[in-house]
């Protein structure tokens, strides 16, 4: 069996240094921490017209083809106006954007797939940018870790990126939700590993391809700086657990793919790993 992984971008989000890398990448041996992040810029214009520095990062989903099932990893960024209004209520005014070619339906169509063709959606965790299009997959079974559900369905005030306004994204697929607890063999050549760290139930996906075992890290690793310097992102639930997860990922995969980094296309210009 030869599995292929296709990178489909569903929009972009503004990310700051403090979110992308712990302690904003400040270290005496790093003279220019801003240069660490691919695409860092100082001209991001927010809705109120103010200008800020940061990175516009991709929000991908990952389409896995070549097996018996059509599998999607996460459902990506939902309506950007809804997301912006929702975050604004909680004091987050980061930019959310989507171009025409970043529409998820259009992205799937490039590989001959319609939403109703998708058999399985793996929700690596339940932050808003990973569940935004759940409703467009009428025939899919959704896999999620048990430990993700409490915060996603009744979000405490202190939890970043879970919002009460987005509980409906889980509620509307609850009758097709397959709740797992721990590592799970999803299909031939595809294994889910519960890592935690970023969120209580965050998991990564191992996929056997012709290029080797690929780890789709979800938000366990935002970007290649997290991978290359073994330096975690600034948004985490349990830091020791996260760093243990980094070791586990390195021991499990030949190719490690961070989630939110346009630099991925430097390594895989076609957007496909096979």
N, C-alpha and C positions, 0 to 999 in steps of 0.2 A: 504494500500500500504506500502510495506517495501522497502525502498531505501537503496542501499549499495554504499559506497564510497571506491574506490580503489586507492591507492597511487602508481603511476608509475613514477619512476625516469628516466629522460631523459639525465642525465649527472651530472657533478659537476663543480662548479665554486669556485675559490678562493675568499674569503671575508675577509676583514680586520676588526679590531676592530672598526675603525672609520666609516665604512659602516654599520656594524652590530648593533652598539649601539651608540646613541648620546654621543658625548664628550668622545668616547672610553671607556665608563663605569667608568670614573674617578670620585671618590667621597671619602671624608674623612672616610666614614663608610664602604668602600669596600677596604680592604687591598690588594686583588689580583684580579684586574679586568680581567686578562686573564683567570682566572678560571671560570668566569661567563659563557663563551661560551662553549657549548658542543663540544668536539673535537678540541679545540684550540691546535695548535702545532707550532713548530719553525723550521720545516724542509721541507717547501714547496719549491720545486725546479721549477723555471720558465724556459722558453725555452732558455734563454741565459745562463743558468747554475747557476744563482745567487739563493741564499737560503733566504727565507723570513718566517716570522711568520704570522699566520692567521688561517683561517678555510676553509676546503674544504666542501662547503655546497651542498646539493642535489638540483637539479632543477626538481621539480615534475610537473606532470599533475595529474588531479583527474578525474577518470572515474566513472560516476554515472550510475548505472544499477538498474533495478527493476521497472522502470516506463514505460510509453508508448514510450519514446524516449531514444536513446542511446546518452548520453551527456558527453562531455569532457570539463573540466575546464582548459583553456589555451592549447597551443600546444607545449610548452617546448623549450628546447635548440636545435638549429639547428646545422649545420655542425661546428664542433669545430675549425677546421682550419680557416674557413671563419670568425668565431667570433673572434678568436685570432688576425687575420690580421686586422680586422676592428677596434677592440679596440686599437690595437697598434698605428694606425694612430692618435688616440686622446690621446696618452700618458698613456693608461691603459694596463699594461702587466700582468694582473692577469691570472692565469692558467685556461684553460677550457679543460675538459677531458670527455671522454665517454668510458665505457667498453662495451663489446659485449652484455651483458645482460641489458644494459641501452638503447638499441635501442628501439625507441617508438613502432615500428611495433611489435617487439618481446614482449614488455610489454603489448600491447593490446591483443596479441594472447594468453597470459596466461589466459585471461578471455573470450576467444572465440570470440574476436572482431577483425574485419579487419577495416582498415581506411575507406573503402567505406561504412561500417555499421554505422558510426557516423552521427547522425542527426543534432546535435547542438554542436558548439564549443563556449564557453563563453570566450572571451578575457578580463580578468579582468583589464588589462591595456596593453599598447603597447610597453613596454620595450622589448629589443631584446630576452631575455630569456623566454618570454611568448608567442612569435609569431613565433618561429623558424621553426615549422613544418606545418604551415598553408596549404602549397601546397599539402600535402598528403591526404587531406580530400575532395574528389571531390564532395560529396553529402551533405556536411554540410552547414547549415546556421550559420554565425558567428555574435555573439552579442557583441557590444562594446558601451561604453558611448560616447556621442557626444563630450564631452570635452577632450577626448583622441586624437582626430584626428588631430587638428592643429599641435601639437608638434611632432606627429609621422610621419606626411606626409611632414612637412617642419620644421625639427628640428632646433631650435636656437642653437647657439654655447654653450650657458650656461646650456643647459639641459642635465643632466646625463642620459646615457643608452638609449637615442634615437639617432639613427645614420642615416644619409642620405643614406648610403649604404644599409640600411635595409628597406627603404620605399617600395621596391618591395614586401615585405612580406604582406603588406596591399593591395597594388595595385592588386596583383594577385587574391585576393578574394573579390575585391570591389563590384562585381556584386552579391555577396551573403552576403553582409554585412547588418545586421539589426542594425541601429543606434538608441539607446535609450537615454533618458535624465531623469535621476533620478531612483528611485526604480522601480523594475519590477518583476512581477510574471511570471517566466519562464515556469513553469509546476507545476502540482500537487506536493506539498511538496518541491518546490524549488523556492526561492526568491532571487533576486539580490538587494543588497543595495549599492547605491552610497555613498562612504565614502570620496573620494578625499584624501587629505593629503599627501600621498606618491607621487602621480601624480594628475593632475587636475581631471581626471575621473576614478580613481582607485575604483573598487568595490569589495565587498566580496560576498560570496555565502552562503546562509542559506539552509540547507538540513535537512528535517525531516527523522530521522532514528529510528529504534527500541531502540537505546540508548539515544535518545533525539534529540534536534535540534543542528546540528553541524554547526559551522561557519568556512568555509574555508577562511582564512583571506587574501589570496594573499600577496602582499608585504606590506600591512598595518602593519603586524607583521612578521618580518623576522624569529624570533626565540622565544624560551620559555622565555628568559630573558626579551624581550619586554613585554610579557604577564604577567609574574610573578611579575616583579618589576614595571610594568606600565611605562616602560622606552622605548621611541621610538628608532627606528633605526636612523642611521645618514644620510640616504638618504631620504629627504622629500622635498615636494613642499610648503606645508603650515602646519606649526607645530600646531597652534591652532586647525585647522580643523582636523588634524590627531588625536589629543588627545580627541577631541569631539567624533571622530569615535571610539576610544577605549571604551569610556563610552557606546556608542550605541551598540557595539558588545557585551559587557558584559551583557547588558540588553536584548539582543535578542537571546542568545544562551546558551545551556547547556554545550556544549563541544566546545572549541575554539582551532583551529589548526593553528599554525604559519606555514609559507610557506617553509622557507629554513632551516630546522633543522633536522639532523639525529635523534635527541632525540625523534621525533615522533614515531619511531619504538620501543622505550622503553615503550611507552604508548599503542601502538597498534602493537604488534610484527608481526601479520599476514599481516600488511599493509592495512587492511580493517576495516572500521567502518560500522556496520550494526545494 
